[in-house]
Structures are given as structure tokens and as C-alpha cells.
Amino acid sequence: MPHLFFFNLNFHPLIRLVSVSTVFPILLPEQASGFARLGLANVRREFPHQLQHMLNGPEDIRSPRALHPAFYGSYDWHSCVHQHGMLVRLARLFPDLPERAEIDRVLREHLTRENVAAETAYFQAPGRGFFERPYGWAWLLKLAAELQTYDACLAENLAPLVAVMRAGLFAYLVALVHPVRHGVHNNTAFAVKLALDYARVADDQALKLFCTSRMAFWFGHDTDDGARWEPSGEDFLSPALTEAEVMAAVLPPENFSRWLDRFLPGLPAGEPAKLFAPVTVSNPSDPKIAHLIGLNLNRAWCWRRIASALAETDLRRARAREAAVLHLEAALPLLSADDFHRTHWLVSFAVYALTE
């Protein structure tokens, strides 16, 4: 695949970083097309593939596509799920996108009733009830949220798998006394935020109330230690900012402002500095070190959501907006389309950072 160059902030017009005191960077139609082309290639690319698979017998030795007819591409199951979600979001936000017809065709090819039934059966087989918990489950609910406002038939096709993921999350989170706070796949706040997004779009009141109450249980009394351990060397989520983002989603603005005073009291002065400074990615070609590109993108969308939850007169709002742009500036130039290990997942993080 040729290099697409639309990630270079220095000379290409597809990403315009305007004054941080006015508006955030926006996703332009030309850039959306570039992301869509990558996503379409990713979800149909079966190999290379990192397969996590419980073998219950010799008959289970099968290819990724045979095991996961809906989500066989993009290197692993969860990446394929959120690449599908990205494609739906791009098609929804850009009705005239040149790639929209191809996106529709691929969605209807992958998200058939038969394929979803096979995916659902996979999770119900012995020993597989923990597969992709909670990260992949949460992204599946996010895909369902995107489909709710895009195509009712596809949303209906996905419903049996959504029901399994929803029930599994309830059972898991009820039993989870202590939240998982590290910055990789099992982060609790990140999973609950995506589940909450689904609950609100689907008007799932039980799930919404449950997610809100669990956030209060786990994080409501957290104080000045939110950024103590970050970044870790292979993080792609910010433990502190992901927690703050989900609290912004569940608390009324005044309550969130007071909670943030306790959780990150130094924000008006730009402290802790390590949350405001983008993380250096020493070797973007190393698949694990490249996680830090995702961390910068995740921080960008968290800062953006935190800013939107604060009053216009709040000094922290401007700080958060500036930090969001700085993290985008650091991350976007590193999304080379030549490197599948980066593009199989990071392009969806970039889309969410620019649109979420």
C-alpha cells in the first residue's frame, strides 16, 4: 500500500491545527477518505493475524476467517471490531464519502445474521466466555452504538452478539471489586465508557444506571494520585484521563468540576506536567512501543471531552484544549500507512480523537 502522506502536519492541508483558543482540529472529507480506505483494507486482511483461541479439541484448529466470519481481519478480533465501528462512523458523518458504497457493501458482507450467529456461538463455547473481556466486548457495544444511528437492519443483525456482550459485562463488573487501572486492554474505565456510550444511544436505562453507579463506587472518592504511574512503556490508554473522561460523562458539570479539583488539583497550573506533554515514541515501528502513539491519541480525545465538560470561564478548560491539540500534533504524523502493525488499530483511534 502506498504511503498516504495525509498525516504530515507540516505540509499537507488535510489536518489543519487552528488556534487552540478557538476550535479543535476537525476531520476533513479528504482525510476521512484516507482513513476509510485503510479501514476497508484492514477489515478484509486476514493475515498476518494474532490469534487468541481456546482449543477444545482438534476440530477447533481453524483459520481466523473460519472462527470469526464477521471479524477475521485487522490482525486481531478487537481491532477488527473497532475498525468496523470507525467505518460506520465515517460513513455516518460524511454521507458523500466516496468510499461509502464500499463501506456499506463490506458491512453487509460481514455483519450477516449467519456470521453474527457464528461469532455469538464462539463466545458461548466452553472456555471462551472470557475471550476479549472487557476490551473487545466494549468495542463491540461501541460498534452497536454506531449502527443504531446508521442502519437498523445491521444493528438488528448484530443484536444477538450485543446481548452476550452486555450480559457478560454485567456479570463481570458486578464481581469486580477493584477496578483495573493500568493503561492497556483491561482498563475498567475505558470499557465502561464505551458501554455507557452504547447504553445512551440504545436507551438502555438499566445498563446506563449500572455503569453510572459503578463509576461512583470505584472512582467517586479518588484523590490526588491519578497520574502517579503514567506513562508506562506500553500504554495506549491514559489511566488518569480515561477515568476523568468517564466521570465527566456520568457527573453533572458542577459535580464533575469538584471531583476534578480533588483528583487532579494541579490542572489550572498545568500540573502534573507529564499529562500535558505528549509521550515520546522512540521507535514507532516496534508494535509495543507504538502503543504510545495510541496513548497520545487517547489523551487527545480525553482532554477534549474533559474540556467540553468544564465551564467556559474555567482555567482548566483552556489547558485541556491546548493539551488535546499538542497530543494530536505528536501522534498523527506517526500513522504511516506503510506499517500494518500501526494502521490495523491506530487509524480508528485517530478518527475518535478527531470526532469523539
C-alpha positions as CSV (number, residue, x, y, z in Angstrom):
1,M,0.0,0.0,0.0
2,P,1.5,3.4,-0.9
3,H,2.1,5.9,1.8
4,L,-0.8,8.3,2.0
5,F,1.0,11.3,3.5
6,F,-2.1,12.8,4.9
7,F,-0.7,12.5,8.4
8,N,2.1,15.1,7.9
9,L,1.0,18.1,9.8
10,N,3.8,20.3,8.4
11,F,2.9,20.5,4.8
12,H,-0.4,18.8,4.0
13,P,-3.7,20.6,4.2
14,L,-5.8,17.6,5.4
15,I,-5.1,18.3,9.0
16,R,-5.4,22.0,10.0
17,L,-4.5,22.7,13.6
18,V,-6.0,26.1,14.2
19,S,-5.6,28.2,17.3
20,V,-6.2,26.2,20.4
21,S,-8.2,29.1,21.9
22,T,-10.8,28.9,19.2
23,V,-11.7,25.4,17.9
24,F,-10.3,21.9,17.8
25,P,-8.8,20.3,14.7
26,I,-11.6,18.8,12.5
27,L,-11.7,15.7,10.4
28,L,-11.9,16.9,6.8
29,P,-13.6,14.9,4.0
30,E,-10.3,14.1,2.2
31,Q,-8.8,12.8,5.4
32,A,-11.9,10.8,6.2
33,S,-11.5,9.1,2.8
34,G,-7.9,8.2,3.6
35,F,-8.9,6.6,6.9
36,A,-11.8,4.8,5.2
37,R,-9.5,3.3,2.6
38,L,-7.2,2.0,5.3
39,G,-10.1,0.6,7.3
40,L,-11.6,-1.2,4.3
41,A,-8.2,-2.8,3.6
42,N,-7.8,-3.7,7.3
43,V,-11.1,-5.5,7.9
44,R,-10.6,-7.7,4.8
45,R,-7.0,-8.6,5.5
46,E,-6.9,-12.0,7.3
47,F,-3.2,-12.3,7.6
48,P,-1.0,-11.6,9.5
49,H,-3.1,-12.5,12.4
50,Q,-2.5,-12.8,16.2
51,L,-5.0,-15.4,17.2
52,Q,-6.0,-15.9,20.8
53,H,-8.1,-19.1,20.7
54,M,-9.1,-21.8,23.2
55,L,-8.8,-25.2,21.6
56,N,-11.3,-27.6,23.0
57,G,-10.3,-30.3,20.5
58,P,-8.5,-30.9,17.2
59,E,-11.6,-29.8,15.3
60,D,-11.0,-26.3,16.7
61,I,-7.8,-25.9,14.7
62,R,-9.2,-23.5,12.1
63,S,-8.3,-20.3,10.3
64,P,-9.2,-16.8,11.6
65,R,-11.9,-16.4,9.0
66,A,-13.5,-19.8,9.8
67,L,-13.5,-19.0,13.5
68,H,-14.7,-15.3,13.1
69,P,-16.5,-14.8,9.8
70,A,-17.6,-11.3,10.8
71,F,-14.3,-10.1,12.4
72,Y,-11.5,-12.0,10.9
73,G,-9.3,-9.1,9.7
74,S,-7.2,-6.3,11.2
75,Y,-4.7,-8.6,12.9
76,D,-6.9,-9.4,15.9
77,W,-10.6,-9.6,16.9
78,H,-10.9,-6.4,18.9
79,S,-9.1,-4.3,16.3
80,C,-11.3,-5.6,13.6
81,V,-14.4,-4.7,15.7
82,H,-13.3,-1.1,16.2
83,Q,-12.2,-0.8,12.6
84,H,-15.8,-1.7,11.7
85,G,-17.0,0.9,14.1
86,M,-14.7,3.5,12.6
87,L,-16.1,2.7,9.1
88,V,-19.6,3.2,10.3
89,R,-18.8,6.4,11.9
90,L,-17.0,7.8,8.8
91,A,-19.9,6.8,6.6
92,R,-22.4,8.4,9.0
93,L,-20.5,11.6,9.5
94,F,-19.7,12.0,5.8
95,P,-22.8,11.0,3.7
96,D,-21.0,11.9,0.4
97,L,-17.8,10.0,1.3
98,P,-16.6,8.3,-2.0
99,E,-15.9,5.1,-0.1
100,R,-19.4,5.0,1.4
101,A,-20.8,2.5,-1.1
102,E,-17.9,0.2,-0.5
103,I,-18.3,0.5,3.3
104,D,-21.9,-0.5,3.0
105,R,-21.0,-3.5,0.9
106,V,-18.4,-4.7,3.3
107,L,-20.7,-4.2,6.3
108,R,-23.5,-6.2,4.7
109,E,-21.0,-8.9,3.7
110,H,-19.5,-9.2,7.2
111,L,-22.5,-8.5,9.5
112,T,-24.9,-11.0,8.2
113,R,-27.2,-12.9,10.6
114,E,-25.3,-16.1,9.9
115,N,-21.9,-14.6,10.6
116,V,-23.0,-12.9,13.8
117,A,-24.6,-16.2,14.9
118,A,-21.2,-17.9,14.4
119,E,-19.5,-15.2,16.4
120,T,-22.1,-15.5,19.2
121,A,-21.7,-19.3,19.3
122,Y,-17.9,-18.8,19.6
123,F,-18.3,-16.9,22.9
124,Q,-20.8,-19.4,24.2
125,A,-18.4,-22.4,23.7
126,P,-16.7,-23.9,26.7
127,G,-13.7,-21.9,27.9
128,R,-14.3,-18.9,25.7
129,G,-16.5,-16.8,28.0
130,F,-13.5,-14.6,28.9
131,F,-12.3,-14.1,25.3
132,E,-11.7,-10.3,24.7
133,R,-13.1,-9.3,28.1
134,P,-13.7,-6.4,28.6
135,Y,-11.9,-4.5,25.8
136,G,-13.3,-6.3,22.8
137,W,-16.7,-6.5,24.4
138,A,-16.8,-2.8,24.9
139,W,-15.7,-2.0,21.4
140,L,-18.5,-4.4,20.2
141,L,-21.0,-2.3,22.1
142,K,-19.5,0.9,20.6
143,L,-19.9,-0.6,17.1
144,A,-23.6,-1.3,18.0
145,A,-24.0,2.3,19.1
146,E,-22.7,3.5,15.7
147,L,-25.0,1.1,13.9
148,Q,-28.0,2.3,15.9
149,T,-28.0,5.6,14.1
150,Y,-26.8,4.3,10.8
151,D,-28.5,1.1,9.7
152,A,-31.3,-0.5,11.7
153,C,-31.1,-3.8,9.8
154,L,-27.4,-4.2,10.5
155,A,-28.0,-3.2,14.2
156,E,-30.6,-5.9,14.4
157,N,-28.2,-8.5,12.8
158,L,-25.6,-7.6,15.5
159,A,-28.1,-7.8,18.4
160,P,-27.5,-11.4,19.5
161,L,-23.8,-10.8,20.0
162,V,-24.6,-7.5,21.7
163,A,-26.8,-9.3,24.1
164,V,-24.0,-11.7,25.0
165,M,-21.5,-8.9,25.5
166,R,-24.0,-6.9,27.6
167,A,-24.8,-9.8,29.9
168,G,-21.1,-10.7,30.2
169,L,-20.2,-7.1,31.2
170,F,-22.9,-7.0,33.8
171,A,-21.7,-10.3,35.4
172,Y,-18.0,-9.2,35.2
173,L,-18.4,-5.7,36.5
174,V,-20.7,-6.7,39.4
175,A,-17.9,-9.1,40.6
176,L,-15.1,-6.6,40.0
177,V,-14.5,-5.2,43.5
178,H,-11.3,-3.3,42.4
179,P,-11.2,-1.5,39.0
180,V,-8.3,-2.3,36.7
181,R,-6.4,1.0,36.3
182,H,-3.5,0.2,34.0
183,G,-3.2,1.7,30.5
184,V,-3.8,-1.4,28.3
185,H,-6.7,-3.6,27.3
186,N,-8.3,-4.4,30.6
187,N,-8.7,-0.8,31.8
188,T,-12.1,-0.7,33.5
189,A,-12.9,3.0,33.0
190,F,-12.4,2.7,29.2
191,A,-14.6,-0.3,28.9
192,V,-17.4,1.2,31.0
193,K,-17.2,4.5,29.0
194,L,-17.8,2.6,25.7
195,A,-20.6,0.6,27.3
196,L,-22.2,3.8,28.6
197,D,-22.0,5.3,25.1
198,Y,-23.9,2.3,23.8
199,A,-26.5,2.5,26.6
200,R,-27.3,6.1,25.9
201,V,-27.7,5.6,22.2
202,A,-29.7,2.4,22.6
203,D,-31.8,4.0,25.5
204,D,-30.7,1.0,27.7
205,Q,-31.6,2.5,31.0
206,A,-30.6,-0.5,33.1
207,L,-27.1,-0.5,31.6
208,K,-26.8,3.3,31.9
209,L,-27.7,3.3,35.6
210,F,-25.4,0.4,36.3
211,C,-22.4,2.0,34.6
212,T,-23.1,5.3,36.4
213,S,-23.3,3.6,39.8
214,R,-20.2,1.5,39.3
215,M,-18.2,4.6,38.3
216,A,-19.2,6.3,41.6
217,F,-18.3,3.1,43.5
218,W,-14.9,2.7,42.0
219,F,-13.8,6.3,41.4
220,G,-16.0,8.7,43.2
221,H,-13.6,9.2,46.1
222,D,-10.3,9.2,44.2
223,T,-7.9,12.0,45.1
224,D,-4.6,13.4,44.1
225,D,-2.9,10.3,42.8
226,G,-4.5,9.9,39.4
227,A,-1.3,10.3,37.3
228,R,1.2,8.7,39.6
229,W,2.2,5.7,37.4
230,E,1.9,7.0,33.9
231,P,3.1,6.6,31.4
232,S,4.1,3.0,31.4
233,G,6.2,1.9,28.5
234,E,3.4,0.1,26.5
235,D,0.3,2.1,27.5
236,F,-2.2,3.0,24.8
237,L,-4.7,4.4,27.3
238,S,-4.2,7.1,30.0
239,P,-5.4,5.7,33.3
240,A,-5.9,9.1,34.8
241,L,-7.5,10.8,31.9
242,T,-9.7,7.9,30.9
243,E,-11.0,7.9,34.5
244,A,-11.6,11.6,34.3
245,E,-13.4,11.3,30.9
246,V,-15.8,8.7,32.2
247,M,-16.5,10.8,35.3
248,A,-17.2,13.7,33.1
249,A,-19.8,11.5,31.3
250,V,-21.6,10.4,34.5
251,L,-21.5,13.5,36.7
252,P,-23.4,16.8,36.4
253,P,-21.0,19.6,35.3
254,E,-20.7,21.2,38.8
255,N,-20.1,17.8,40.5
256,F,-17.5,16.9,37.9
257,S,-15.7,20.2,38.4
258,R,-15.5,19.5,42.1
259,W,-14.4,15.9,41.6
260,L,-11.7,17.0,39.2
261,D,-10.5,19.5,41.8
262,R,-9.7,16.6,44.1
263,F,-8.5,14.1,41.5
264,L,-6.1,16.4,39.6
265,P,-5.8,19.6,41.7
266,G,-2.8,20.9,39.7
267,L,-4.6,21.2,36.4
268,P,-5.0,25.1,36.4
269,A,-1.2,25.4,36.6
270,G,-0.6,22.7,34.0
271,E,0.3,20.0,36.5
272,P,1.2,17.2,36.5
273,A,3.3,18.2,33.6
274,K,3.5,14.6,32.3
275,L,-0.2,14.6,31.5
276,F,0.2,17.7,29.4
277,A,3.3,16.7,27.5
278,P,2.9,14.2,24.7
279,V,4.8,11.0,25.3
280,T,7.9,10.4,23.1
281,V,7.7,7.4,20.8
282,S,11.2,6.2,20.5
283,N,10.6,3.5,17.8
284,P,7.2,3.7,16.1
285,S,8.0,0.5,14.1
286,D,8.1,-1.5,17.3
287,P,4.5,-2.8,17.7
288,K,4.6,-2.5,21.5
289,I,6.4,0.9,21.7
290,A,3.9,2.1,19.1
291,H,1.2,1.7,21.7
292,L,2.4,5.1,22.9
293,I,1.0,6.7,19.7
294,G,-2.3,5.4,20.8
295,L,-1.7,6.8,24.2
296,N,-1.2,10.3,22.7
297,L,-4.4,9.9,20.7
298,N,-6.4,8.6,23.7
299,R,-5.1,11.5,25.7
300,A,-6.2,13.9,23.0
301,W,-9.8,12.7,23.0
302,C,-9.9,12.6,26.8
303,W,-8.6,16.1,27.1
304,R,-11.1,17.2,24.5
305,R,-14.1,15.6,26.4
306,I,-12.8,17.0,29.7
307,A,-12.6,20.5,28.3
308,S,-16.2,20.2,27.0
309,A,-17.4,19.3,30.5
310,L,-15.9,22.4,32.0
311,A,-17.3,26.0,32.1
312,E,-16.0,28.5,29.5
313,T,-14.6,30.6,32.4
314,D,-12.7,27.6,34.0
315,L,-9.0,28.0,33.5
316,R,-8.7,24.2,33.2
317,R,-10.8,24.3,30.0
318,A,-8.1,26.2,28.0
319,R,-5.4,24.0,29.5
320,A,-7.3,20.9,28.4
321,R,-7.9,22.2,24.9
322,E,-4.3,23.0,24.4
323,A,-3.2,19.6,25.6
324,A,-5.6,17.9,23.2
325,V,-4.1,19.7,20.2
326,L,-0.5,19.1,21.4
327,H,-1.1,15.3,21.7
328,L,-2.7,15.3,18.2
329,E,0.3,17.1,16.8
330,A,2.6,14.4,18.3
331,A,0.5,11.4,17.2
332,L,-0.9,12.0,13.8
333,P,2.4,12.2,11.8
334,L,3.4,8.8,13.0
335,L,0.4,6.9,11.4
336,S,2.3,5.7,8.4
337,A,0.1,3.7,6.1
338,D,3.0,1.5,5.2
339,D,3.1,-0.2,8.6
340,F,0.2,-2.6,9.2
341,H,1.2,-3.1,12.8
342,R,0.3,0.6,13.4
343,T,-2.6,1.1,10.9
344,H,-4.6,-2.0,11.9
345,W,-5.8,-0.2,15.0
346,L,-4.4,3.3,15.3
347,V,-6.5,4.8,12.5
348,S,-9.6,4.2,14.5
349,F,-8.1,5.9,17.5
350,A,-7.2,8.8,15.2
351,V,-10.8,9.1,14.0
352,Y,-12.2,9.0,17.5
353,A,-9.6,11.6,18.6
354,L,-10.8,14.0,15.9
355,T,-14.5,13.3,16.2
356,E,-15.4,11.9,19.6
